[in-house]
């Protein structure tokens, strides 16, 4: 975990108003473990992070944890940014509008019709996938 940013596990717990003691009880771990996770001395196992996300009602914690601990995830899950609800709503609206106006869905269906992405279709396909990743990223950030 980077020392430059707030600890994601501490941020998630504090957002609920739970003390470290309450969190430890909910997570069935020791208070020392919670402190170690929140001070960056240990990285919690994935199952504990999943439990944190459920107990703290912070689904974003799973994404952040995986992005910080699993380099393969960065190839699949877009990097999430903290943004206001208003900013996210506007971003999603704008991205969906542009996607719809550009007829990207129709182009994707035309490319997919024969089940093969040929060399001529590849650039347009990659562009469509990039647009969709942006929309997905915005949806995950809103969550």
C-alpha positions as semicolon CSV with decimal commas, in nm:
position;residue;x (nm);y (nm);z (nm)
1;X;0,000;0,000;0,000
2;X;0,122;0,344;-0,081
3;X;0,203;0,570;0,213
4;X;0,107;0,874;0,005
5;X;-0,266;0,800;0,006
6;X;-0,507;0,728;0,289
7;X;-0,532;0,361;0,380
8;X;-0,832;0,214;0,197
9;X;-0,924;-0,022;0,481
10;X;-0,918;0,259;0,738
11;X;-1,116;0,489;0,509
12;X;-1,383;0,221;0,458
13;X;-1,412;0,147;0,830
14;X;-1,422;0,512;0,932
15;X;-1,695;0,576;0,677
16;X;-1,921;0,345;0,877
17;X;-1,833;0,505;1,210
18;X;-1,711;0,170;1,343
19;X;-1,426;0,156;1,591
20;X;-1,142;-0,085;1,526
21;X;-1,282;-0,301;1,805
22;X;-1,627;-0,320;1,645
23;X;-1,472;-0,392;1,306
24;X;-1,261;-0,671;1,456
25;X;-1,573;-0,831;1,605
26;X;-1,767;-0,806;1,279
27;X;-1,476;-0,947;1,079
28;X;-1,392;-1,219;1,335
29;X;-1,029;-1,105;1,352
30;X;-0,822;-0,951;1,627
31;X;-0,802;-0,578;1,687
32;X;-0,429;-0,613;1,620
33;X;-0,506;-0,749;1,274
34;X;-0,736;-0,455;1,196
35;X;-0,463;-0,216;1,310
36;X;-0,202;-0,396;1,101
37;X;-0,423;-0,373;0,791
38;X;-0,499;-0,006;0,852
39;X;-0,139;0,092;0,921
40;X;-0,006;-0,093;0,617
41;X;0,191;-0,353;0,811
42;X;-0,008;-0,639;0,661
43;X;-0,232;-0,680;0,358
44;X;-0,561;-0,845;0,448
45;X;-0,646;-1,166;0,266
46;X;-0,910;-1,142;-0,006
47;X;-1,177;-1,315;0,205
48;X;-1,133;-1,058;0,485
49;X;-1,157;-0,772;0,233
50;X;-1,474;-0,925;0,093
51;X;-1,615;-0,940;0,446
52;X;-1,506;-0,578;0,508
53;X;-1,686;-0,466;0,193
54;X;-2,005;-0,638;0,307
55;X;-1,987;-0,521;0,670
56;X;-1,892;-0,166;0,579
57;X;-2,123;-0,153;0,275
58;X;-1,830;-0,044;0,059
59;X;-1,819;-0,248;-0,264
60;X;-1,549;-0,013;-0,397
61;X;-1,312;-0,155;-0,135
62;X;-1,289;-0,485;-0,325
63;X;-1,191;-0,306;-0,646
64;X;-0,934;-0,087;-0,471
65;X;-0,786;-0,384;-0,283
66;X;-0,749;-0,590;-0,599
67;X;-0,599;-0,299;-0,790
68;X;-0,341;-0,242;-0,519
69;X;-0,253;-0,607;-0,459
70;X;-0,298;-0,793;-0,790
71;X;-0,117;-0,664;-1,097
72;X;-0,331;-0,879;-1,328
73;X;-0,643;-0,697;-1,218
74;X;-0,515;-0,373;-1,369
75;X;-0,531;-0,540;-1,710
76;X;-0,902;-0,614;-1,664
77;X;-1,056;-0,371;-1,415
78;X;-1,016;-0,001;-1,494
79;X;-0,847;0,222;-1,236
80;X;-1,122;0,380;-1,030
81;X;-1,116;0,744;-0,927
82;X;-1,306;0,896;-0,637
83;X;-1,558;1,144;-0,777
84;X;-1,876;1,311;-0,658
85;X;-2,214;1,156;-0,736
86;X;-2,300;1,458;-0,951
87;X;-1,979;1,429;-1,151
88;X;-2,034;1,055;-1,200
89;X;-2,395;1,101;-1,310
90;X;-2,290;1,361;-1,567
91;X;-2,000;1,142;-1,689
92;X;-2,226;0,840;-1,732
93;X;-2,492;1,043;-1,912
94;X;-2,236;1,200;-2,146
95;X;-2,060;0,872;-2,221
96;X;-2,386;0,688;-2,288
97;X;-2,511;0,973;-2,507
98;X;-2,190;0,975;-2,714
99;X;-2,201;0,596;-2,744
100;X;-2,561;0,609;-2,865
101;X;-2,507;0,903;-3,104
102;X;-2,204;0,739;-3,265
103;X;-2,406;0,429;-3,355
104;X;-2,138;0,221;-3,179
105;X;-2,383;-0,052;-3,082
106;X;-2,493;-0,094;-3,443
107;X;-2,128;-0,105;-3,557
108;X;-2,050;-0,365;-3,290
109;X;-2,341;-0,581;-3,405
110;X;-2,225;-0,556;-3,766
111;X;-1,874;-0,661;-3,665
112;X;-2,006;-0,948;-3,451
113;X;-2,252;-1,075;-3,709
114;X;-2,017;-1,331;-3,862
115;X;-1,849;-1,418;-3,530
116;X;-1,508;-1,304;-3,657
117;X;-1,319;-0,979;-3,608
118;X;-1,108;-0,938;-3,920
119;X;-0,813;-0,702;-3,969
120;X;-1,030;-0,433;-4,126
121;X;-1,280;-0,443;-3,839
122;X;-1,022;-0,457;-3,559
123;X;-0,957;-0,078;-3,524
124;X;-1,326;0,003;-3,500
125;X;-1,384;-0,289;-3,263
126;X;-1,101;-0,173;-3,035
127;X;-1,246;0,179;-3,035
128;X;-1,589;0,047;-2,935
129;X;-1,440;-0,166;-2,658
130;X;-1,252;0,139;-2,526
131;X;-1,580;0,336;-2,517
132;X;-1,750;0,052;-2,329
133;X;-1,464;0,029;-2,079
134;X;-1,507;0,400;-2,007
135;X;-1,879;0,350;-1,946
136;X;-1,810;0,052;-1,719
137;X;-1,545;0,248;-1,531
138;X;-1,791;0,531;-1,468
139;X;-2,052;0,285;-1,342
140;X;-1,804;0,126;-1,102
141;X;-1,692;0,467;-0,978
142;X;-2,053;0,565;-0,913
143;X;-2,100;0,252;-0,706
